[in-house]
Amino acid sequence: MNPDAQKTTTQPATNQLGKIHALLTAQTALIILISINRLSTLTAGGVPPNGFLRWVDFHNMLTLPVAAVTVLYLLKRQLEMPANRPAGAARIALDLTFIIGVYFLGAGYGNHEVTNYLHARFCASPGSDALCRIIAYNDDTFSHLIFFIGFILPNLTLMFTQTLPPAPSPLTLKDQGLLTVNSLFMSAGIFANLAFEQLGLDLYVVALLAILALVLLHQYGKRPLLFFYAIAYSLGLIATVAYKVFAA
């Protein structure tokens, strides 16, 4: 038996086990942090600007769950991968970004829908009531910010995933036509959701994704998702800006 061959096969397994130990330690540390956050008074203060959440709620909603999801995903990938075939760092980073984005999207929706209902039912008339100010801030500002982070990250991940090798087969004219028709419907949906509302961060989010799609399309050529997003976001953005400028 070749001792060098045995060393080669045991070394990756040792490295994998070391990573599993580290991730399980991180998971334990998170449980301790969650317990401290929930049971101590260290995070009892209000989050600026108006105490719309306590820090304990903020961490329970965003920072600690995101860290927990990250550790669980990395642990899952480590268990799935053979010891002698490490996963590509780029794909792991993109997968993790996608998962975190999905979490933010869900958190944004959850925060917005509840506070939007409370805002409309109990705080529709302007007033100085502190409770209504907090509900309004969650409804109109904080939930939107979390939602936009959740909207950007998965879409950004998909576009960058499309740039990874191997490159897809060149698009046929039929494929380009189908993608174009589909993207026109998406751009119409973007227009419908932006043009008739007061614009805020949503316009910048669409602009960011449109610019990114166009840059990647120019760099990598007509790959399906880049082609689709470049048309959909660009036309939706242009139509919205044109309507706001000329029809408002």
N, C-alpha and C positions, 0 to 999 in steps of 0.2 A: 504493500500500500504506500502511495506517495504521501509523505507527511505534509508537503506543501499544498497538495490538493485539499487535505483535511483542514488545514489552516484557512484556505480560501473560502471553504464552505461554512466554517464556524464563525468567521469574523463578521460577515453580514448579519448572521443570526444574533450575535452578541450586540451589534449596533442597534438592531431592531428592538431587542429586549430592553436596551438602555433607553430608547425613545419611549417605549411603552411605560417604563418606570417613571420617566419624567412627566409624561402626560397624566398618568394616574396621580402623581404628586400634585400637579397643577389642579386636577379635579378636586382633590382633597382640600387644597388651599382655598379654592373657590367656595366650597361648602362652609369652610370656617369664616370666610369673608361675608357670605350671605347671612350666616348666623349673627355675626357681629353687627351687620347692617340692620337686621331686623330686631335684635334684642337689646342693643345698646342705645345710648342717647347721642352718639357721635354724629349721626346723620339726621338728627331731629329738626334741624333748621330748615327754613324755606329757601327754595331755589329762586334767585333773582330772575326777572325784575320785580315780581310782585308776590313771590311765594306761591306760584301757581301749582307747585308740587313741593312736598318735603324732599330733602335729599335722599331719604330712605326709599321713597316711592320712585324717584328718578333712577336710582341705581338698580332697584328691583325691576324696573321696566326696561332699562336700556343697557347699562354698562355690564352688569353681572350676567344677564342672560346671553348677551353677545359673546362674552368671554366663555361662558359655559358651552354655547353652541360651537365655538371655535375649537375648544378642547375635545368635545365629543366627536366632531367631524375628523379632526386629525387622528384621534385614537381609532376611529372606524377605518380610515384609510391605512393606517399602520397595520392593523390586524388583517386587512384584505390583501395587502401587497405581499408577494413572496419575498422572503428574506434576501434573495440574491437579485431582486429586480426593483430597485427603488423607484418611486413615482416621480414623474417630472415636476420640478418645482413650479414651473409656469402654470401647469394644469391644476396643481393643488391650490395655488394662489387664486386662480380664476374661480375654481369651484367654491372656495371659501368666501370669496367676495360675493359670489352669487347667493350663497346661503345667508350671509349676513344681510345682504340687500333684501332678501325675501322676509327676513325677520323684521327689519325696519319697516317694510311695506305693511306687514300685518299690524305692527305696533302703531303705525301712523293711522291706518284705517280704524283700529280699535279705539284709539284716543279721540279721533275726530268724530266718529259717528255718535258716540255717547254724548260728548260735550256739545255737538251740534244740535242734538235733540233737546238737551237741557237748556241750551242757549235760546232756541226758538220757543220753547214752551214756557220757560219761567223768566227769561231775561230779554224778551223781545224789545221792550221799551228802554230807551237809554236811562241810565241811572248811575248812582255812585256806590251801589251796594258792592261790598268787597267780594262776596261770593260770585256775583254775576260777572265782575271784572275778571276773576280767575277762570270762570267757565268760558268767557269770551276769548281770553288769551289762549287757552287750550284749544278751543275750536278754530280760531282764525289764524293763529301764529304757530304755536308749538307743534300741533298735529300736522300742519302743512309742511313744516320743516322736516319732521321725521318721515313723512310720506314721500317727499321729494328725494331724500337720501335713498329710501327704499325703491323709488322708481328709477333713479339713475344707476345704481350699482348693478342690478341684474341686466339691464340693457347694455351697459358698458361692458359687462362680462361677456355677454353673447357676442358683441362685436369683436372684442379682442380674441375670443375663442375662435372666431371665424378666420383669424389671421394665422393661427397655428398650423404647422404642417401636419398631414399632407394637404396641399392645395386641392380644392375640389375641381372637378372637370369644368371646362369652360361652359358658360351659359349659352344655350342655343337661343335663337330668336324667339322661339315659342316660350322658353323659360323666361326670357326677359319680358315678353308681353304679359305673361301671367303674373309675374312679380310686379310689373308696373300697374296693372289693373288692381291687384290687391292693395298695393301701396296707396293708390288714389282713394280707396275707401278709408284706409287708416288716416290719411291726411285730412279727409273730410271730418272724421271723428275728432281729430286734434283741433281743427278749426271750430267745430261745434262746441267743444269744451272750453275754448279760450276766447273766442271772438265776442261772446255775449256775456262775459264775466269781467269784473274788474281785474286787470292784469297785475300780477305780482311776480313771485319767484317762478311761477309756472312757465312764463315766457322765456326766462333765462335757462330753465331746465331743457326746454325743447330746443332752444338755440344751441346749447352745449352739445346735445346729442346729435343735432343736425350737422354741426361743424365737425364733430368727431367722425361721424359716418362719412362725410365728404372727404376728409383727410385720409382715412383708411381706405376708402374706395380708390382714391387717386394713387395711393401707395401700393395697394395689393391687387387692384383690378376688380373686375366684376364678379365678386364672390356673392352668393345669393343674399345673405343677410345684410351685407354692406350695401348692396345695390338697392334692396328693399327699404332699409332704414334711411338711406340718403334721400330717396325720393319722398318717402312719407313725411319725415320730419321737416325737410326743406320746404316742400309745398305747403304743409300745414302752417309752418312759421310764416312764410311769405304771404299766404292768404290772410292770416290773422293780422299781421302788421298792416297790410293793404286795407283791410276792412276798418281797422282802428283809425287809420290816417284819413281815409277818404269818405267813410260812411258814418263815422261817429259824429 
